[in-house]
Every structure is written in structure tokens, then in C-alpha cells.
Amino acid sequence: MARKSKIREIADKATASLRRETYRCLLSLRKLSTADLESDTAIQAQLLKYFLGAGLETSRSWKELYTRCFRAGANQGLEALRGRAVKKDISTSMTFDAVNPNVVSAIQQNMLSLITSITTDTRNAIRFAVTTGAQGQLTVAQQAVAIRPVLGLTGPQARALANYRANLETGNYRQTLQNALRDKRYDQRTLRALKEGTRLTRAQIDTIVARYGERLLKHRSEVIARTETLRAANAGQLETWRQAQAQWLLPDSMRMKWLVATD
């Protein structure tokens, strides 16, 4: 088995905490009013509030956790350059400048880019839920309730959630039991209905679908966290090398390698 790179180790170590804050940020969208959900500006403002941890009871905000990972990557960048400085050892000749405008800007821009991406995905999920609700002849009030479970999800995830409910409602239980993200605590109940040829009640379906929606949101939080921690660690390492070159501690010809996620 190949040994993990130091950058990936840094990213993996930071993933759990960033995943928790990402989940909190995504879940916060369900606190918005129906009117606010019609405005991208309102959605982005809500996300920014939670990403910054403004006025929230949280030990570290999403931005703080991302910044820590960025700095850990920067420190690893220094370690990776030991003995490669032009005139003297890099570890004693350079200190990473965490308040460098490039660093502050990179962290801020990445956070804002992610917020924009989440807003777009949320808009697509809402659009799918509204279209599906209209086809199902739901009232406006019923549609407002129906879009709540898809907030924070992507368009494809919203579609998966709708398909999951449809399969449960039509008795296509074999299909639902093949879903990797289902809550397996409800498998026995579903298997019993399949074996006996009975139907799950509306309340049972609502509960099973709600749990599946939660797991979809947590899965998305995991994917975002894994991507962003690796991005932060890589960016921190790269910024260290740029600063080293700017201080004439490394030759401009030195090649830099960016580690990308494979999952």
C-alpha cells in the first residue's frame, strides 16, 4: 500500500472537523423563510454568516478551520524544502507570512467561490423540487414544505431523494434496499413489507425518507470537506514556495507539484 503524502495526511486530519462545520452551514439554509429562498443574495448571506461563525456558538468557524489547514500545508511546504534553499537552510532562513495579502485573498476567494457554488446547487435543487411538486399538483403551501428537505443538496441529490420516496410509495422496496446511503436501521421494516406484500404507512415513509435526506446532506458535507482540506493544504504549501522564491531562497526554475484528490 502506497504511503500517504504529508499533504494528504494534513487534509485527512482536518476533514472531520471541517465536515461538521460544513454540515452546520448547509443545514442553516433550512432556517431561511420561503421568501428568502427566492433570493440568491439571502442564501449567500446566510451561508457567509455560518462560514464565518458570526454570532454562533461554535468553537471554530469553517473559515478558521480552513485557515488552520492552509497554514499546516504552509508549514509542510517549509519542511519539504529543507536543504533546498539557495544559500542556507529554508527552515531557519524563512518564516511563512500568514497575513500576506496573497494568503488572505486566497482563503477569502475560495470561501466565497464555495458559497457561490452551494447557492447554485441549492437553486437547482429547489427548482427540481418545485417542478416535481407542480407535476404532482401540489399547492403552493405544499411545495414550500416539500422544498425544505432538499435545501443544501445538489440537483442530482434532490432527484435521488424524490426517486427514493417514489420507490417507497409505489412498493418498489427492492430498489430502495440497494441504496448505499439508506439508513439500514429501517431495513427490517422494509423487508417485512416486501415479504408480506404490504405497504409502508405514510408516517413510516416520511421517517425513512427524512433519514435518507440527512445522510445525503452529511455525504455532501464529507465530499466538500475532503475536497477543501486538500485544496487548503496544497494552497498553503504552494504559497510557501512562492514566498520563498520572492525572498530569493529558491530558484525560479524549481518545479512545484499540486496534489489532487482521486476520490
C-alpha positions in Angstrom: 0.0 0.0 0.0 1.4 3.4 -1.0 2.4 5.7 1.8 0.3 8.8 2.1 1.9 12.1 1.3 2.3 14.6 4.1 -0.2 17.0 2.4 -2.8 14.3 2.3 -2.2 13.4 5.9 -2.8 17.0 6.8 -6.0 17.1 4.8 -7.3 13.8 6.3 -6.6 15.0 9.8 -8.7 18.2 9.2 -11.5 16.6 7.4 -13.7 15.5 10.3 -13.9 19.0 11.9 -14.4 20.7 8.6 -17.1 18.2 7.7 -19.0 19.1 10.9 -18.9 22.8 10.2 -19.9 22.2 6.5 -22.9 20.3 7.6 -23.8 23.1 10.0 -23.5 25.6 7.2 -25.6 23.6 4.8 -28.3 22.8 7.4 -28.6 26.5 8.2 -30.3 27.1 4.8 -33.4 25.4 6.3 -33.8 28.2 8.7 -34.5 30.7 5.9 -38.0 31.8 5.1 -39.7 30.9 1.8 -39.3 34.5 0.7 -35.6 34.4 1.4 -35.1 31.2 -0.5 -36.2 33.1 -3.7 -33.1 35.4 -3.3 -29.6 34.2 -4.1 -28.4 37.2 -2.0 -30.2 36.0 1.1 -28.9 32.4 0.6 -25.3 33.7 0.2 -25.7 36.0 3.2 -26.9 33.0 5.4 -24.0 30.8 4.2 -21.4 33.6 4.8 -22.7 34.1 8.3 -22.2 30.4 9.1 -18.9 30.1 7.3 -17.6 33.0 9.4 -19.2 31.7 12.5 -20.6 35.2 13.2 -22.5 35.3 16.5 -22.7 31.5 16.5 -21.9 29.1 19.4 -19.1 27.2 17.7 -15.5 26.6 18.9 -14.0 27.3 15.4 -15.8 28.6 12.3 -15.5 27.0 8.9 -13.1 29.7 7.8 -10.9 29.3 10.9 -10.6 25.5 10.3 -9.8 26.1 6.6 -7.2 28.6 7.5 -5.6 26.2 10.0 -5.3 23.6 7.3 -3.9 26.2 4.9 -1.2 27.1 7.5 -0.4 23.4 8.2 0.2 23.0 4.5 2.4 26.0 4.5 4.5 24.6 7.4 4.8 21.3 5.5 6.0 23.3 2.5 8.8 24.6 4.6 9.7 21.1 5.8 9.7 19.8 2.2 12.3 22.5 1.2 14.8 21.6 3.9 18.3 21.7 2.3 17.0 23.1 -1.0 17.4 26.8 -0.2 19.8 28.8 -2.4 22.1 30.0 0.3 21.0 28.4 3.6 18.5 26.0 5.2 15.0 27.1 4.5 13.7 26.2 8.0 16.0 28.9 9.5 16.0 31.5 6.8 12.3 31.9 6.2 9.1 32.4 8.2 5.8 31.9 6.5 3.8 35.2 6.3 0.2 34.2 7.2 -1.1 37.7 6.8 0.4 38.2 3.4 -2.3 39.7 1.1 -2.0 36.7 -1.2 -2.8 34.4 1.7 -5.7 36.4 3.0 -7.1 36.8 -0.5 -6.7 33.1 -1.5 -8.6 32.0 1.6 -11.4 34.6 1.2 -11.8 33.9 -2.5 -12.0 30.2 -2.1 -14.6 30.5 0.6 -16.7 32.9 -1.5 -16.4 30.6 -4.5 -17.6 27.7 -2.5 -20.6 29.7 -1.2 -21.5 30.7 -4.8 -21.3 27.0 -5.8 -23.5 25.9 -3.0 -26.0 28.7 -3.8 -26.2 27.5 -7.4 -26.6 23.9 -6.4 -29.3 24.9 -3.9 -31.1 26.8 -6.5 -31.1 23.8 -8.8 -32.4 21.5 -6.0 -35.2 24.0 -5.3 -36.1 24.2 -9.0 -36.3 20.5 -9.2 -38.5 20.2 -6.1 -40.8 22.9 -7.3 -41.1 21.4 -10.8 -41.8 17.9 -9.3 -44.3 19.4 -6.9 -46.2 21.2 -9.7 -46.3 17.9 -11.7 -47.7 16.3 -8.6 -50.4 19.0 -8.4 -49.2 20.2 -5.0 -50.4 23.6 -3.7 -48.0 26.5 -3.2 -48.1 25.8 0.5 -47.4 22.1 0.0 -44.5 23.0 -2.4 -43.0 25.3 0.3 -42.9 22.3 2.7 -41.6 20.0 0.0 -38.5 22.0 -0.8 -37.2 22.1 2.9 -35.6 18.6 2.7 -33.6 19.4 -0.4 -32.0 22.6 0.9 -28.3 22.2 1.0 -28.4 19.3 -1.5 -27.3 19.3 -5.2 -29.8 18.9 -8.0 -28.9 15.2 -8.5 -29.2 14.6 -4.8 -32.7 16.2 -4.8 -33.6 13.9 -7.7 -32.3 10.9 -5.8 -34.3 11.9 -2.7 -37.5 12.2 -4.9 -36.8 8.8 -6.5 -36.3 7.2 -3.2 -39.7 8.4 -1.9 -41.4 7.3 -5.1 -40.0 3.8 -4.8 -41.2 3.6 -1.2 -44.6 4.9 -2.1 -45.1 2.5 -5.0 -43.8 -0.5 -3.1 -40.6 -0.9 -5.1 -38.8 -1.9 -1.9 -36.1 -4.0 -3.6 -34.8 -0.8 -5.3 -34.6 1.2 -2.1 -32.7 -1.6 -0.3 -29.9 -1.3 -2.9 -29.4 2.4 -2.0 -25.9 2.7 -0.4 -26.8 5.8 1.7 -30.1 4.5 3.1 -30.4 4.2 6.9 -30.1 0.5 7.4 -31.9 0.7 10.7 -35.2 0.6 8.7 -34.2 -2.4 6.5 -36.1 -4.9 8.7 -39.3 -2.9 8.4 -38.9 -2.6 4.6 -38.1 -6.3 4.2 -41.1 -7.3 6.3 -43.4 -5.2 4.0 -41.7 -6.8 0.9 -42.1 -10.3 2.3 -45.7 -9.9 3.4 -46.7 -7.9 0.3 -47.9 -4.9 2.4 -47.3 -1.2 2.1 -45.4 1.1 4.5 -47.5 3.8 6.1 -47.2 7.5 5.1 -45.6 8.2 8.5 -43.1 5.3 8.1 -42.2 6.6 4.6 -41.7 10.1 5.8 -39.4 9.0 8.5 -37.3 6.8 6.2 -37.0 9.5 3.6 -36.1 12.1 6.2 -33.2 9.9 7.4 -32.1 9.3 3.8 -32.1 13.1 3.3 -30.0 13.6 6.3 -27.4 11.1 5.1 -27.4 12.8 1.7 -26.6 16.1 3.4 -23.9 14.5 5.5 -22.4 12.8 2.4 -22.2 16.1 0.6 -20.6 17.7 3.7 -18.0 14.9 3.6 -17.2 15.4 -0.1 -16.9 19.2 0.4 -14.7 18.8 3.4 -12.4 16.3 1.8 -12.0 18.5 -1.3 -11.5 21.7 0.6 -9.0 20.4 3.2 -6.8 19.0 0.3 -7.2 22.3 -1.5 -6.2 24.3 1.5 -3.2 22.2 2.4 -2.0 22.3 -1.2 -2.5 26.0 -1.5 -0.6 26.6 1.7 2.3 24.6 0.5 2.3 26.4 -2.8 2.2 29.8 -1.2 5.2 28.9 1.0 7.2 28.1 -2.1 6.1 31.3 -3.8 7.2 33.3 -0.8 10.5 31.5 -0.7 11.1 32.4 -4.3 10.1 36.0 -3.7 12.7 36.1 -0.9 15.4 34.6 -3.2 15.6 31.5 -1.1 14.6 29.2 -4.0 15.4 29.4 -7.7 12.6 30.4 -10.0 13.2 27.3 -12.0 12.2 25.0 -9.2 9.2 22.8 -10.2 6.1 22.7 -8.0 3.7 19.8 -7.7 0.0 20.1 -6.9 -1.6 17.0 -5.2 -5.1 16.4 -6.5 -7.9 14.3 -5.0 -8.6 11.0 -6.6 -11.9 10.3 -4.9 
